[in-house]
Amino acid sequence: ANRELKSLPDELCSMEDLQITDNWWEISAITSVDLSMNMIEDLPPEFFTNFADLETFLAFSNHLTTLPSSVSFPVGLRKIVVSDNRLKSLPDLICDCPGLVELDVGG
């Protein structure tokens, strides 16, 4: 959070190319992503498909106008906070998140 990012590095969205050789046993599932307080205008379409274990997504205080319309959102996604953006719409599939208990799009 708060890194003055304007976009995401391509490597973040193509983690299948990531090669882990050292300390592979220390790698665990990513359950939380915090991109808050940056200047991000959009997220790549495949963003959520790369985080199958995601439970919490925070991207408040950015310049987002929409969220990616992924094939599906992670099944375990429980919390989405995207307040204080420029959102004009939300993907229809957001309603299909069975575990979603908090959706903050205010301000």
C-alpha positions in Angstrom: 0.0 0.0 0.0 0.9 3.6 -0.5 3.8 3.1 -3.1 2.6 5.6 -5.6 2.0 2.9 -8.2 0.3 3.8 -11.4 0.1 0.3 -12.7 1.0 -3.2 -11.7 4.1 -5.0 -12.8 3.4 -7.6 -15.5 5.3 -10.2 -13.4 2.6 -9.9 -10.7 -0.1 -11.0 -13.1 1.9 -13.8 -14.8 3.0 -15.7 -11.7 3.1 -19.0 -13.7 6.4 -17.7 -15.1 7.8 -17.3 -11.6 10.6 -19.7 -10.9 11.1 -20.6 -7.2 14.4 -22.4 -6.5 15.5 -21.2 -3.1 13.5 -21.7 0.1 10.5 -23.0 -1.8 9.1 -24.4 1.5 8.6 -20.8 2.7 6.1 -20.0 -0.1 2.5 -20.0 0.9 -0.8 -19.2 -0.7 -1.5 -15.4 -1.2 -4.7 -14.7 0.8 -4.5 -10.9 1.0 -3.6 -8.2 -1.6 -3.4 -4.6 -0.6 -3.0 -2.1 -3.4 -4.5 0.8 -1.5 -3.4 4.5 -1.6 -1.8 4.4 -5.0 -2.7 5.9 -8.4 -3.7 2.7 -10.1 -6.2 3.3 -12.9 -7.0 -0.3 -14.0 -6.2 -3.9 -13.2 -5.4 -6.4 -15.9 -8.3 -8.6 -16.9 -6.7 -11.8 -15.5 -5.8 -10.2 -12.2 -8.1 -12.3 -9.9 -7.5 -15.6 -11.8 -3.9 -15.5 -10.5 -4.9 -15.4 -6.8 -7.0 -18.5 -6.3 -6.6 -18.4 -2.5 -7.4 -14.7 -2.2 -9.6 -13.8 0.8 -9.1 -10.1 1.1 -8.6 -7.5 -1.7 -7.9 -3.9 -0.7 -7.5 -1.2 -3.3 -9.1 1.8 -1.7 -7.9 5.4 -2.6 -6.8 4.7 -6.2 -8.1 5.8 -9.6 -9.9 2.7 -10.6 -13.0 3.1 -12.8 -13.9 -0.6 -12.8 -12.8 -4.0 -11.5 -11.6 -6.7 -13.9 -14.4 -8.9 -15.4 -12.5 -12.2 -14.7 -13.9 -15.5 -15.6 -14.7 -15.8 -11.9 -13.6 -14.4 -8.6 -11.7 -16.6 -6.1 -14.2 -18.8 -4.2 -12.8 -17.8 -0.8 -12.9 -14.1 -1.4 -14.6 -12.6 1.7 -13.7 -8.9 1.7 -13.4 -6.3 -1.1 -12.6 -2.7 -0.2 -12.4 -0.4 -3.2 -13.8 2.8 -1.7 -12.5 6.2 -2.7 -12.0 5.3 -6.4 -13.7 6.4 -9.6 -15.7 3.3 -10.0 -18.5 3.5 -12.6 -19.6 -0.1 -12.5 -18.9 -3.5 -10.9 -18.6 -6.8 -12.7 -21.8 -8.9 -12.6 -19.8 -11.9 -11.4 -19.1 -10.1 -8.1 -22.6 -11.3 -7.1 -21.4 -14.9 -7.5 -18.8 -14.7 -4.7 -20.3 -17.2 -2.2 -18.2 -16.2 0.7 -18.3 -12.4 0.2 -19.3 -10.8 3.5 -17.9 -7.2 2.9 -18.0 -5.1 -0.2 -17.0 -1.4 0.4 -17.4 0.8 -2.7 -18.2 4.0 -0.9 -16.8 7.5 -1.5 
